[in-house]
Structures are given as structure tokens and as C-alpha cells.
């Protein structure tokens, strides 16, 4: 059954998002708030929110992002809007002052790379549609 699922985010984009979102959000609560703001249903994040509340050290920001993205991907078309909103929010991120100072330059580079990957994917989609 799992093999029949086509993920919206290809592996390279998933990895970039997992590396980037934790840098854009200084705390675990901020990561969860980022997903809430992108319209991710509470049913996708409730156990993660509870885990952070009970024992902050039991999970890190990268694991939260990876888990949420994998869950959204497995839901297929039902969460297309949320996945697009996540990409939109990351690619439009332009105030890196909220990032930890040591992460600002890396975050800028990763956001730029995500924008490039999304642009390439969109170009291929437009070319296929034109044919």
C-alpha cells in the first residue's frame, strides 16, 4: 500500500525543507506554529505538540519537521493546499533576523536553493502542460 503513494515533495525538496524550517524557527514551539500558520491540521501535529509540552528534550526541531512533512505527503491530494502553503511560506521568507545569528546565512542559502528547486519543477510542469 505504501508503495502506491506518490509524494508531492520529491526527496531532494523534502530534505531541503527538513534542513531549512528548523533554521527559520528558533524554537520547537515556533516550528509547530509555522505549520499551524500554513494550515496544517491539528490532527497531524497534536501528538508532536503534546510531546514537546511533556518533554521538550524527547524530540528535536528536525524530527518535528520530518514527521509533519511525511504525514502530509502520505495524505496525498487531501493536503495539497497545506504543502503548497509551506513552500510558499519558505520561499517568501525574507526576514532572517528572527533566526539564530549563527543560522542566518545558512537559512538564506537554503531558502534560495528551495526557491531554485521549486522554480525548476514548475518550469518542467509548465513545459509538460504546453505539450
N, C-alpha and C positions, 0 to 999 in steps of 0.2 A: 504494500500500500504506500509506504513512504517513497518508494522509487517513482511513483506516478506523479508526484508533486513537482511542479516546475516553480522554482523560486523566482520571485520578481527581481531580487537583488542577486546578480551573479557573484561568485565567490570573491573576486577582487574588490568589488564595491562593498560587500559585506565586511571584509577585512578592514577596508579604509574607514568605514563608519564605526567599527568597533575600536579602532585606534583614535578616531577623531572626537567623537561625542564626549568621552570622559575628559578630554583636554579642555573642551569648551565649557564644561560644567564642573565647578570647583568641588562640589560635594556629591555624595550619593543621593541625597535628597534633591539636589539640583538636576541630576540625571533623570530621576523619576518625574520631576516637574517638567523637564524638557519633553518627555514622552507624553505626559498628560496634555501639555500645550499643543502637541501635534495631533491630538485626538485619539491617542491610543486608549482603548477601553480599559477600565479599571480591572476587568476580569483577566487581562493579560499581565498586569503588574501587581495585583493585590498581594500575592504571596511574597514578591520581592520587597514590597513596601513593608510588609509585616516583618520580614527577615531583617531589614535594615533597622526597624524600630526595636526589635528584640535584642539583636546582637550585631551591631554595625561592623564588627570585625569578621563576621562569618561570610561576607561577600564583598567583592570589590566593584568599582565602577565598570570595569571592562566586562566582568561577568554579567552584570545587570544589562548592559547594552547588548551583549551577545545573545543573552536569553530572550530579551524582548524582540530583537530582530528575527531570531529563529522562529519564535512563536508567530510573529506577523507573517513571515514567509510561508509557514506551513498552513496558514489560513487562506492562502491563495487570493483570489479576486475579492473576497469579502473584506480584506484590509488594504486594498489598493490605495484608497484615499489616504490612509494613515502613512503608508510607506512613501507616497509621493510628498506628503507634508513634511516628513522627516528630512527627505532630500532637499526640499525647498528651504527648510529652516537652516540646514547645514550650509548649503551653497550661498545663502543670503547672509550668513553670519559675517558681520564686519566690525564689531566692537570687541576686540580681543583683550580689552582692559579688565574684563571680568575673569579671564583665565589666570592661573597662577603665573607669575612673571617668567619662571623657567620654561613654561609650556607655550608661551605666546607665539614664538617663532615657528615652532613645530606645528602648532594648531593652524597657523596661517598657511603653511605649506600643504598640510593635509586637506584643508578646505579647498585650496586651489586645485589640488590633484583630484578631489571628488568632483569639482566643477568640470574639470577637463574630461574625466571618465564619463560623466553624465552627458556632456556635450557630444562626445564621440558616439555613445549609444543612441542618443537622439538623432544624430546625423544618419546613422545606419537605418534606423527605423523610418525616417523620412524618405530615404532613398528606396527602401523596400516598398513603401506605400506608393511612391511615384511610379514604380514599375508595374 
